[in-house]
Every structure is written in C-alpha cells, then in structure tokens.
Amino acid sequence: MALPEQLLLSDLLQRRVRCDQGLDHGPGLIGWMHPPVHRLLGWVTRPSAFGNQRLVWRLNQLRGLGEGEAYVQGEPAETDPATLERLPTLFDAALLGQEGQPLGSVVDAAVELRSGRIRHYLIARSDPRLPGSSRWRLTPERIVDQQPGVVRTALGSLDELPLARASVRQELLRRSRRWKEQLEQETGRWRDQIDQVGDRFEGRLEGWLEEPPWEPQGRWREDPEDPLEPRPEREAWDQWESDSDPDEALPRSQPRSRRDPGADADPWV
C-alpha cells in the first residue's frame, strides 16, 4: 500500500512493524520527535512483551502501510525505557490556557510523512483512552511556550479551536443547535405566511364591509319595507282568497268525490 501524504501518529502506532526480511518487531509504542521545530523523527516499538528492549525506527525507513502492519526497511536502533524517558516530547503534555488553567492534554498529531513536519496536534479534554471522546486541532503557531510535560497557549477555552472529531455528546449538542436554528427559520417562515394570509383576509373583510348591501333581482327580491305593515296589494289578495269558493277553485275534470266528501258515502248505510 502506498504511503499517504499525511498520517496520524496514532494510526502508525496501532500497526505492527514488519521489516523487509519478514520479521515482526512488535507494535508501536511512542513517537520520537524534536519539539523545538515540531517535527516527528520516528517511532518506537516493543518487540517482546517480556524484557526491556525497545527498537527505534526512523520515519524515512517507512516503506508502506498494510492492514494492521507497517513495512520498514533497514535496521532499527536498540534502546531501553530509561533512555526513552529522557527524550523530550510534547505528547501526553498538559495544555494550559491564558490564565494557566488546564484545558486538556496533547494526545495525537497529524504528520507529513515526507518531511516529518507536524501540521497540528490533537487535544483531548478528558482521558484519551475513553471511546468517542472529542479532539480539537492545535497548530504549532498557537503555542506560546513549551516545557517538558507542559504546553502553554493564549486560549480561553477549547471552543476557540476547530473541532477535529466530535464526541457523542458534542455531536448531539451540535445537531440540537442546528435543529433549533432550522426550527426557528421554519417558524419564522410560517409566521410570515400566516401574517400574509391574515392581511389578505383583513383586506377582503374591510372591502366587503364597505360595499353597499346586496339587493336580489327578480321575483325573490325582498321588499325593504316592514313586512308587518299593511299594504293595499296584500289586503286585496287576502280579500280575494276569502271570497272565492274552495270547490270552484278545483278543476272541473276532478271527480265530485274530491269536491264533496259525502257524495261517495254508501246509500244503504
């Protein structure tokens, strides 16, 4: 597998080192760096779980990356744990803010494999061994002072740094804020639509109230006069109905039985 342009130190340490002779030299242990120029020089492996032997590999010995393996060429340098403890490093150093308050710790770094230059460090607020913890990016330019085990910055909090990887809690907070913003936008849009509909309805209602009353045309037109007030036409109609004979009002073609109920009575009864 070809080497990528950039690689996290943690990805390199998770792989077991295998040389060009096919020998397994164990997994990665720590990184070997030069803090003044923020450069990774190599890494250290532990060939056996028993014994104090440690193997130091230069970064330019790396030839490829495989599934869980890092392929190297050449011979390593042997050392011991006591010597490694005296090597200067910024990994696992405490990160301090502007007021000297602890903000987290340096747990990882993004490295250019060609030159070994560290592009940025990864900062963890809690124990980096906890799964799903957040990571923030700290570039070397933001470091004010560095001492063995301590890195000082002018930060007020980790929120001033870009977030490289969000934890479950941070992801939920970020999504909840995004959902809240979307809900506020939708609510504002709905409120504007409701206001527009209300304005149109109010305008139509005012226009309807200002129009003259509707007067129906034709035979069903209602007289604006009082219906209880006596009128000559209505009095003449009532008089005609009282003077007319109900039997005469019936058509001549109708049988007498409908005009005289007693005509069809049984004569033998």
C-alpha positions, 0 to 999 in steps of 0.5 A, a space after each residue: 500500500 502506498 504511503 499517504 501524504 499525511 498520517 496520524 501518529 496514532 494510526 502508525 502506532 496501532 500497526 505492527 512493524 514488519 521489516 523487509 526480511 519478514 520479521 515482526 518487531 512488535 507494535 508501536 509504542 511512542 513517537 520520537 520527535 524534536 519539539 523545538 521545530 515540531 517535527 516527528 523523527 520516528 517511532 518506537 516499538 516493543 518487540 517482546 512483551 517480556 524484557 526491556 528492549 525497545 527498537 527505534 525506527 526512523 520515519 524515512 525507513 517507512 516503506 508502506 502501510 498494510 492492514 494492521 502492519 507497517 513495512 520498514 526497511 533497514 535496521 532499527 536502533 536498540 534502546 531501553 525505557 530509561 533512555 526513552 524517558 529522557 527524550 523530550 516530547 510534547 505528547 501526553 503534555 498538559 495544555 494550559 490556557 491564558 490564565 494557566 488553567 488546564 484545558 486538556 492534554 496533547 494526545 495525537 498529531 497529524 504528520 507529513 510523512 515526507 518531511 516529518 513536519 507536524 501540521 497540528 496536534 490533537 487535544 483531548 479534554 478528558 482521558 484519551 483512552 475513553 471511546 468517542 471522546 472529542 479532539 480539537 486541532 492545535 497548530 504549532 503557531 498557537 503555542 506560546 511556550 513549551 516545557 517538558 510535560 507542559 504546553 502553554 497557549 493564549 486560549 480561553 477555552 477549547 471552543 476557540 479551536 476547530 473541532 477535529 472529531 466530535 464526541 457523542 455528546 458534542 455531536 448531539 449538542 451540535 445537531 440540537 443547535 442546528 435543529 433549533 436554528 432550522 426550527 426557528 427559520 421554519 417558524 419564522 417562515 410560517 409566521 410570515 405566511 400566516 401574517 400574509 394570509 391574515 392581511 389578505 383576509 383583513 383586506 377582503 373583510 374591510 372591502 366587503 364591509 364597505 360595499 353597499 348591501 346586496 339587493 336580489 333581482 327578480 321575483 325573490 327580491 325582498 321588499 325593504 319595507 316592514 313586512 308587518 305593515 299593511 299594504 293595499 296589494 296584500 289586503 286585496 289578495 287576502 280579500 280575494 282568497 276569502 271570497 272565492 269558493 274552495 270547490 270552484 277553485 278545483 278543476 272541473 275534470 276532478 271527480 265530485 268525490 274530491 269536491 264533496 266528501 259525502 257524495 261517495 258515502 254508501 246509500 244503504 248505510 
